[in-house]
Every structure is written in C-alpha cells, then in structure tokens.
Amino acid sequence: MFDPENFQLEDFERVAQQSKEAVQRLSGVLDELGAVTGEGAAAGDLVGATVDGGGQIREVTLDPRAMRLDSRSIAEAVTEAVRAAQHDAQRKNEELLRAAMGGEAPPLDMAGIQSWLEDAARSLTDPWPPSAPQ
C-alpha cells in the first residue's frame, strides 16, 4: 500500500525501474503486433483473405473454381473470408498483449497503445522535476 508520508527515494527508484521494464516489454510487443497477420477462408477454401494486425486487407485470393459461383456468392465469400481474417488477427494481437501483461489484455486500440507507449517512454527520459515554463 502506498504511504506518501513514508515514501522514500528507493521507492521512487523501484517504481521508475518497474515502469521502465514494463514499457520495454510493451515496446517489444508493439513490434510483434506490427508483424501480425490474420488468415481467413470461405466457400470451402475457394476464397482466402490475409489482413495485417490492424485488420487492413493485404490480399484476397480466389481459387479458379470460385469463378463458377455467381457474383453474389463470390461477394459473400470474400466478405466472410475477410471477416475471418480480421478476427484471426485480433485474436493473435490479444494473445500477444495478454502474454506481455501477464494475464488480462486491454481492449485493443492500436493507436491508443502506441500513443500510451510513446508518452510512457517520454516520461521516463524527461528530466525531473520539469523546468518551469519561461
């Protein structure tokens, strides 16, 4: 339990070191998250999709036999494959975060995570106490 009355310099150093280690772990995970891809398929594997870790489409593949389907069925299969790939990428991202955080993964907001990591890293390198505005 934190007791401000008895807060010692060693406590601050310990908290700062733990924070630095956490930021380093999460920064490493951020690199891994950037490499995540999700895979999905539909129509008996005649349609495939690959997305990046953020869910953006990288590739859609159609087996030549898929061309025997009517246009509506092809469109539905592509949509299904992309959604499956996005779900796969999200699951992989959550697994990486859960492992890095030792259990519970936060809701996945890549822009928010990156911003938080940058703020945390900056706070560890900024001088303390901050200089007064001039």
Phi, psi and omega in degrees: 000138181282127178237101183299335180292328184247022181290125182250161178302323179298324178296316179298315180298319179295315179295318179297317180294317178298320179295317179299316179296320179295318179296319179297317178299313182291328176296320177296322178293325179300320176298317179296320179298326178293339181265355183293139170230152176244145180239142177213156180216161179204173179053049179063038181068016175283337180236131179232157178215146174232134177234160175276181183298337178270000178092003180283138183292129174259322184202143171235130180241143177235122172293141180307331179292340178295338182290350175283344179282156175285163186300323179295317179295322177296314180300316179296320180294319178297314179300315180297317180295318179295316179297320178296319179294319178296319178296319179298315179297318179297317179299316180296318178300315181295323178297316178299314180295319180298316180295319181291328184262002176072035177149263188280128176268136178287165173303138189276112175224094188302317180296318179295320179295314181298316180298317180298316180297318179296318178297317181295317179296318179297320182293333179281339182257344179291145179293150178233136352287156179299145179287153181289142177298147182253000000 
